[in-house]
Amino acid sequence: SLDGYPHYMLKEIHEQPDSIRNAMRGRLDDQNATAIFGGLNLTPQQLRSVDRIILTGCGTSWHSALVGEYLIEEFARIPVEVEYASELRYRNPPIEPGTLVFGITQSGETADTLAALVETKRKGHRTLAINNVVGSSIAQAADGGVYLHAGPEIGVASTKAYTSQCCTLAMLALYFGRLRHMSYEAGQEFITALRRLPAAVEQSLTCESRVREVAEKYQSATTFLYMGRQYNFPTALEGALKLKEISYIHAEGYPAAEMKHGPIALVDEHTPSVFIVPRGTTYEKVIANMEEVKARSGPVIAVTCHADPAIDNLADDVIRVPETPEFLQPIVSVIPLQLLAYNVALLRGCDVDKPRNLAKSVTVE
Ligand code: F6R
């Protein structure tokens, strides 16, 4: 039921502090400073011998895979490749014996993701599902997996499944990291950061009235650009996808530094650029990209953490989110982008929960 919300999408956006809590429930092992997964169906030897990981999925699930790539490479030091399931299934890449393939999917019914897993499994590789719907086709086809426990996601635009996928991939990075070289202390710090996450998401949701003002201001734009770097490059892609699928406004997500290699040509006074710019390794560089947009009269919307005159003076609109360690920031920073898409779509009279031409699960290729 809608529980008093006007749309499932808005309800599901607001459920995220809880859905993230549920993704973590019973999975954080303080004693050993690691994560616990009951359903991987692999022996400790098999898990330790994993020397390459492929993450595959479609759409929003593919975006969470990109976040997973940063997480697993940083904390577990295992090389990761992210593949569109629709490409992987026909590409026939060389896959080494120590490779583990994860299919990431909310519904567990996406035809291309299922086919990619079936094909890699047929070749003898271990396959796991990161999936929300219990007993789905993909859950059954994989050798094992992790359920998201996000509860039913009804709005066609994926919101809570995405943040739960990112959270689950963070726990997997911890798990694989602790099987290898990650120290006990680092594992404990990681767990502490995860435990603070639901409250940070809760706080992020308080940006809603600010986001509504931004939506009102830019509702008539015909193109939006979204830019971020590192962990928030996928956030830029996801923000753009949310906007285009429910408001039908053309939007593109880019790693911010790629801007000057093409998309900057789109910038004019009618084309808003949304920058996801929390503090971190590339903070100053993203601010320099904001300056480049400003110099070409492009409206700048900044999603950032603490007040910083460098950003406040540059941006036309600032949306603040709480600061977390860099590796969890995508989960917090995507919230205002979900809300922005929702509010713009609403103002444009679009059917938020059932956007045209889209289905909740894509069971044909
Ligand atoms: C976007 C969206 C789609 C799905 C994609 C994969 O909001 O919902 O891009 O993410 O169709 O679906 P699942 O995760 O069910 O495999």
Boltz pocket constraint, residues with backbone or C-beta under 6 A from the ligand:
constraints:
  - pocket:
      binder: B
      contacts: [[A, 57], [A, 58], [A, 59], [A, 60], [A, 61], [A, 62], [A, 104], [A, 105], [A, 106], [A, 107], [A, 108], [A, 109], [A, 110], [A, 113], [A, 156], [A, 157], [A, 158], [A, 159], [A, 241], [A, 242], [A, 245], [A, 359], [A, 360], [A, 361], [A, 362]]
      max_distance: 6.0
